[in-house]
Amino acid sequence: MYTYFKYFKIFDINSKISKSFNFIDQPAQNFKKIDNINVSTENAYLYYTKVSTTNNYIYGLCYEKKRDLMNKHPEKCIPEVHVFNWNGKPIAILKLDQTINTFCVVGDTTIFAINPFIDNLIFQYNFKL
């Protein structure tokens, strides 16, 4: 999964085959060229920042917010968890109720997540796909 593009690849280690998935509903990125090597991503959208997988699904933490908003007001940037099967088919979008910056999935029914603004707590989300 890619941070600056709503795009991901699935690589099958056994067959050595890679599949790519691109979403057509993403806004154009606004990268600013700094020099021949570097670009500024200050006004770019952030998409997938973390990934967790199970035997059945791929879970991507997706913000779909501009980076400058996330830098100024990260507490207001509540991500979604996008769920795909291993063929790249979208299965679900899980709506969260707070900012999280990392997560893991257990048994395709539970997400454990950390809010970077609340110390010493791990949040549990139960869901059904």
C-alpha positions as CSV (number, residue, x, y, z in Angstrom):
1,M,0.0,0.0,0.0
2,Y,1.2,3.5,-0.8
3,T,1.2,6.5,1.4
4,Y,0.8,9.2,-1.3
5,F,-1.4,7.3,-3.8
6,K,-4.6,5.3,-3.3
7,Y,-2.9,2.3,-4.8
8,F,-1.6,-1.0,-3.6
9,K,0.1,-4.2,-4.9
10,I,-0.2,-7.8,-3.8
11,F,2.8,-10.0,-4.4
12,D,2.4,-13.8,-4.3
13,I,5.7,-15.1,-3.0
14,N,5.0,-18.6,-4.3
15,S,4.1,-17.7,-7.9
16,K,6.2,-14.5,-8.0
17,I,3.2,-12.7,-9.5
18,S,2.4,-9.2,-8.6
19,K,-1.1,-7.6,-8.9
20,S,-1.7,-3.8,-8.9
21,F,-4.8,-2.0,-7.8
22,N,-5.4,1.7,-8.4
23,F,-8.4,3.7,-7.3
24,I,-9.8,6.2,-9.8
25,D,-11.6,8.4,-7.2
26,Q,-8.5,10.0,-5.8
27,P,-7.8,13.7,-6.2
28,A,-4.7,14.8,-8.1
29,Q,-1.6,15.1,-5.9
30,N,0.0,18.5,-5.5
31,F,3.7,17.8,-5.3
32,K,6.1,20.7,-5.6
33,K,9.5,20.2,-7.2
34,I,12.3,21.3,-5.0
35,D,15.2,20.2,-7.2
36,N,16.0,17.3,-9.6
37,I,15.8,14.7,-6.9
38,N,13.4,16.0,-4.2
39,V,9.7,17.1,-4.1
40,S,7.7,18.7,-1.3
41,T,4.7,16.6,-0.1
42,E,3.3,19.3,2.2
43,N,0.1,19.8,0.3
44,A,-0.3,16.1,-0.8
45,Y,-3.0,13.7,0.3
46,L,-2.0,10.9,2.7
47,Y,-3.6,7.6,2.1
48,Y,-2.4,4.3,3.5
49,T,0.0,4.6,6.4
50,K,-0.2,1.2,8.0
51,V,-1.2,-2.3,6.9
52,S,-2.2,-5.4,8.8
53,T,-3.0,-8.8,7.2
54,T,-4.7,-12.1,8.1
55,N,-5.0,-15.3,6.2
56,N,-8.3,-13.9,4.6
57,Y,-7.9,-10.1,4.3
58,I,-5.7,-7.1,3.9
59,Y,-6.4,-4.1,6.2
60,G,-5.1,-0.7,5.3
61,L,-5.3,2.3,7.6
62,C,-6.4,5.1,5.2
63,Y,-6.5,8.8,6.1
64,E,-7.4,10.4,2.7
65,K,-6.5,13.8,4.2
66,K,-4.0,16.5,3.1
67,R,-0.7,16.3,4.9
68,D,-0.8,19.9,6.0
69,L,-4.1,19.3,7.8
70,M,-2.7,16.3,9.5
71,N,0.3,18.3,10.6
72,K,-1.8,21.2,12.0
73,H,-4.7,19.2,13.4
74,P,-3.9,15.5,13.7
75,E,-6.4,14.9,16.4
76,K,-9.2,15.8,13.9
77,C,-7.9,13.4,11.2
78,I,-9.8,10.2,11.8
79,P,-8.8,7.4,9.4
80,E,-10.8,4.5,8.0
81,V,-9.7,0.9,7.8
82,H,-10.1,-0.4,4.2
83,V,-10.5,-4.2,3.9
84,F,-9.7,-6.1,0.8
85,N,-9.5,-9.8,0.0
86,W,-6.3,-11.3,-1.3
87,N,-7.6,-10.8,-4.9
88,G,-7.8,-7.1,-4.3
89,K,-11.6,-7.0,-4.1
90,P,-12.9,-4.3,-1.6
91,I,-14.8,-6.0,1.2
92,A,-15.5,-3.3,3.7
93,I,-14.7,0.2,5.0
94,L,-14.5,0.3,8.8
95,K,-15.3,3.7,10.3
96,L,-13.3,4.6,13.4
97,D,-14.3,7.1,16.1
98,Q,-10.9,8.6,16.8
99,T,-7.4,9.2,15.5
100,I,-5.2,6.1,15.5
101,N,-1.7,5.8,14.2
102,T,-1.1,2.0,14.4
103,F,-3.2,-1.1,14.6
104,C,-3.3,-4.9,14.3
105,V,-6.1,-7.3,13.4
106,V,-6.9,-10.5,15.3
107,G,-9.1,-13.2,13.8
108,D,-10.9,-11.0,11.2
109,T,-13.1,-9.7,14.0
110,T,-11.0,-7.5,16.2
111,I,-8.8,-4.5,15.7
112,F,-6.4,-3.3,18.5
113,A,-5.3,0.3,17.9
114,I,-3.3,3.1,19.5
115,N,-4.4,6.7,19.7
116,P,-1.2,8.8,19.7
117,F,-2.9,11.5,21.9
118,I,-3.9,9.1,24.7
119,D,-1.2,7.5,26.7
120,N,-1.2,3.9,28.1
121,L,-4.4,2.7,26.4
122,I,-5.0,0.2,23.6
123,F,-8.4,0.5,22.0
124,Q,-10.4,-2.5,20.9
125,Y,-12.8,-2.5,17.9
126,N,-15.0,-5.5,17.3
127,F,-16.5,-5.9,13.8
128,K,-18.1,-8.4,11.5
129,L,-17.4,-8.6,7.8
